[in-house]
């Protein structure tokens, strides 16, 4: 899923990008604007800008 999302982004934008999928137990993974969605029960999937 991450590879498809990054590939799609790169096809449509000429902006440098990196993508990864990390487990939630790694310190710092939850330090994003996605935290509030996770608290409401949404799946831990997201696309993060740099």
N, C-alpha and C positions, 0 to 999 in steps of 0.2 A: 504494500500500500504506500509506503513512504517513497519507494522508487518511482511509482506511477505518479504520485503527487508532485514530486520534484521535477520529473520529466515534463509533465504538463506545464508547470510554472515556467520552466526554461524555454519551452516552445513559444510561450506567449509574452515573456518579458526578457529584456536584456539587462537583467539585474543579477549580480552574483548571488548564489544561494548554496546552502549546505542543508542536508537533511539526515536525520537519524531517528531511531526508535530506541528509547531507553526505559528500563524498568523504574517504577515509582520509588523504589527503596534507595536509589542513588541520591545522595544529598544535593539539593539545588534543582532537581528536576521539576519540582512543583513551584519554583520561583518564577511564575509567569502570570500573564493575564488570564490563563486558562483555569487557575485555581478556583475562581468563583463558580465556573461551570461544573467543575468536578464536585464541588460541595453540593450542588443541586442534583447530582446523580448522572450527569452526562458522561459518556465514555471518555476515557483518557486518551483521546486522539486530538491532535491539533496541528495547525500549521503556524509556525513561528517565524516572524520576520526578524531581520537583523538590522 
